[in-house]
Amino acid sequence: MGVLHRQRWCGATGLVVPLLTLASPALLKLTGVPPSWAVLWLLPWALVDGPASGAIAGLALGLVLDGLHLGQASEAPVLMVLGWWWGRIGRRGVPIERSYNLGLLALIGSLLLGASVLLQLFWRGQLPLVAAGLHTLVAQSLITGLLAPVLCSLLLLRWRRIADLRS
């Protein structure tokens, strides 16, 4: 496990995700669809803190977000897998330094998260929701991928600095 989970205020920044999900600022929407705030927070966290911490953070964040939604589809399994995957990239791969790489990883993560929710709805036989969900999937992936270079870069730089100081 990494260093960030030991810093209480770093973990507390994860509480901003449900607040942003509920507040859903109109300025940051694309055709009425907000970005995936969970992906935008989890990506830099997992890259800095590693796969175990990323998976645990993804699970916790997914459970909190599932508690906010009344639907039958869960985001927790995909967020857990994404946290683990991004944590492995951060530990084993070349350090992610380019903003475009962050945007691409966030776009892929948002696509996987949205596709997982749509697949769960399809399996439950809620076909009208699946048809409307394709618009949400594309719009959310695009806005998440566009915001990631700015937001994830700031979080990544800050959390790497903290991790370097503490280790």
C-alpha positions as a printed NumPy array, in Angstrom:
array([[  0.   ,   0.   ,   0.   ],
       [  1.074,   3.544,  -0.635],
       [  1.354,   6.638,   1.471],
       [ -1.792,   8.611,   0.669],
       [ -4.21 ,   6.44 ,   2.609],
       [ -2.293,   7.276,   5.808],
       [ -2.989,  10.985,   5.358],
       [ -6.489,  11.604,   6.676],
       [ -7.156,  14.718,   4.646],
       [ -6.098,  12.984,   1.409],
       [ -8.671,  10.26 ,   1.963],
       [-11.22 ,  12.865,   2.98 ],
       [-10.964,  14.393,  -0.489],
       [-12.885,  11.327,  -1.661],
       [-15.913,  12.772,   0.131],
       [-15.991,  15.518,  -2.487],
       [-17.002,  12.945,  -5.113],
       [-20.514,  12.254,  -3.738],
       [-20.979,  15.979,  -3.119],
       [-20.063,  16.822,  -6.713],
       [-22.278,  13.982,  -7.936],
       [-25.208,  15.432,  -6.026],
       [-24.449,  19.088,  -6.811],
       [-23.676,  18.407, -10.469],
       [-22.481,  21.88 , -11.557],
       [-24.264,  22.939, -14.757],
       [-21.106,  24.544, -16.13 ],
       [-19.375,  21.157, -16.261],
       [-22.065,  19.211, -18.112],
       [-22.195,  18.065, -21.719],
       [-25.775,  17.926, -23.053],
       [-27.034,  17.687, -19.489],
       [-24.708,  14.828, -18.493],
       [-22.09 ,  15.402, -15.761],
       [-18.625,  13.84 , -15.812],
       [-17.818,  10.724, -13.86 ],
       [-16.431,  12.332, -10.722],
       [-15.463,   8.943,  -9.318],
       [-13.169,   8.264, -12.275],
       [-11.638,  11.749, -12.051],
       [-10.769,  11.218,  -8.376],
       [ -9.819,   7.53 ,  -8.485],
       [ -7.388,   7.773, -11.409],
       [ -4.727,   9.958,  -9.736],
       [ -5.287,   8.25 ,  -6.364],
       [ -4.563,   4.805,  -7.774],
       [ -1.625,   5.987,  -9.885],
       [  0.09 ,   7.381,  -6.793],
       [ -0.987,   4.974,  -4.04 ],
       [ -0.854,   1.633,  -5.838],
       [ -3.151,  -1.237,  -6.781],
       [ -4.292,  -2.373,  -3.32 ],
       [ -5.171,   1.12 ,  -2.165],
       [ -6.75 ,   1.881,  -5.552],
       [ -8.976,  -1.2  ,  -5.349],
       [-10.041,  -0.425,  -1.772],
       [-10.687,   3.229,  -2.628],
       [-12.671,   2.164,  -5.709],
       [-14.76 ,  -0.235,  -3.657],
       [-15.454,   2.354,  -0.94 ],
       [-16.284,   5.039,  -3.468],
       [-18.505,   2.659,  -5.404],
       [-20.439,   1.665,  -2.289],
       [-21.006,   5.306,  -1.352],
       [-22.178,   6.146,  -4.871],
       [-24.409,   3.06 ,  -4.968],
       [-26.031,   4.327,  -1.787],
       [-26.868,   7.594,  -3.546],
       [-28.557,   5.926,  -6.525],
       [-31.861,   4.128,  -6.384],
       [-31.098,   1.897,  -9.355],
       [-30.251,  -1.769,  -9.339],
       [-26.918,  -1.401, -11.154],
       [-23.746,  -1.136,  -9.088],
       [-20.635,   0.9  ,  -9.834],
       [-18.533,  -0.7  ,  -7.088],
       [-17.084,  -3.713,  -8.978],
       [-15.905,  -1.667, -11.945],
       [-14.438,   1.098,  -9.778],
       [-12.579,  -1.541,  -7.786],
       [-11.13 ,  -3.115, -10.946],
       [-10.242,   0.304, -12.381],
       [ -8.482,   1.287,  -9.141],
       [ -6.482,  -1.93 ,  -9.201],
       [ -5.613,  -1.573, -12.911],
       [ -4.569,   2.074, -12.642],
       [ -2.574,   1.262,  -9.518],
       [ -0.643,  -1.396, -11.417],
       [  0.031,   1.077, -14.214],
       [  1.343,   3.546, -11.651],
       [  3.592,   0.98 ,  -9.977],
       [  4.93 ,  -0.994, -12.924],
       [  4.764,   1.271, -15.933],
       [  6.494,   4.443, -16.944],
       [  5.238,   7.303, -14.737],
       [  2.228,   9.012, -16.299],
       [  3.284,  12.591, -16.917],
       [  1.416,  13.734, -19.988],
       [ -2.039,  15.173, -19.603],
       [ -3.256,  13.399, -22.725],
       [ -2.475,  10.036, -21.147],
       [ -4.6  ,  10.974, -18.156],
       [ -7.409,  12.029, -20.475],
       [ -7.251,   8.738, -22.357],
       [ -7.19 ,   6.65 , -19.169],
       [-10.143,   8.619, -17.782],
       [-12.047,   8.218, -21.057],
       [-11.471,   4.452, -21.043],
       [-12.415,   4.234, -17.364],
       [-15.599,   6.206, -17.89 ],
       [-16.523,   4.042, -20.887],
       [-15.981,   0.862, -18.878],
       [-17.972,   2.222, -15.935],
       [-20.904,   3.306, -18.107],
       [-20.834,   0.116, -20.171],
       [-20.896,  -1.965, -16.993],
       [-23.971,  -0.133, -15.718],
       [-25.691,  -0.528, -19.106],
       [-24.834,  -4.22 , -19.213],
       [-26.287,  -4.73 , -15.739],
       [-29.49 ,  -2.945, -16.802],
       [-29.652,  -5.067, -19.96 ],
       [-29.35 ,  -8.279, -17.923],
       [-32.202,  -7.129, -15.706],
       [-34.393,  -6.559, -18.772],
       [-34.633,  -2.774, -18.515],
       [-34.255,  -2.168, -22.249],
       [-35.719,   1.39 , -22.436],
       [-33.089,   2.52 , -19.955],
       [-30.353,   0.909, -22.038],
       [-31.38 ,   2.817, -25.174],
       [-31.348,   6.128, -23.319],
       [-28.136,   5.135, -21.551],
       [-26.089,   5.128, -24.75 ],
       [-26.388,   8.928, -24.946],
       [-25.299,   9.191, -21.324],
       [-22.392,   6.805, -21.912],
       [-20.965,   8.793, -24.808],
       [-21.528,  12.231, -23.268],
       [-20.143,  11.24 , -19.856],
       [-17.068,   9.62 , -21.381],
       [-16.322,  12.676, -23.499],
       [-16.712,  15.225, -20.706],
       [-14.695,  13.054, -18.314],
       [-11.918,  12.672, -20.878],
       [-11.89 ,  16.426, -21.48 ],
       [-11.768,  17.373, -17.798],
       [ -9.201,  14.745, -16.796],
       [ -6.094,  16.514, -18.139],
       [ -6.843,  19.509, -15.937],
       [ -8.296,  17.977, -12.766],
       [ -6.316,  14.73 , -12.653],
       [ -3.049,  16.518, -13.4  ],
       [ -3.54 ,  18.828, -10.422],
       [ -4.408,  15.978,  -8.076],
       [ -1.615,  13.792,  -9.432],
       [  1.036,  16.478,  -8.941],
       [ -0.167,  17.286,  -5.428],
       [ -0.427,  13.673,  -4.299],
       [  2.945,  12.713,  -5.823],
       [  4.558,  15.566,  -3.907],
       [  2.95 ,  14.324,  -0.68 ],
       [  3.993,  10.725,  -1.387],
       [  7.589,  11.809,  -2.059],
       [  7.744,  13.813,   1.167],
       [  6.319,  10.983,   3.293],
       [  8.398,   8.142,   1.909]])
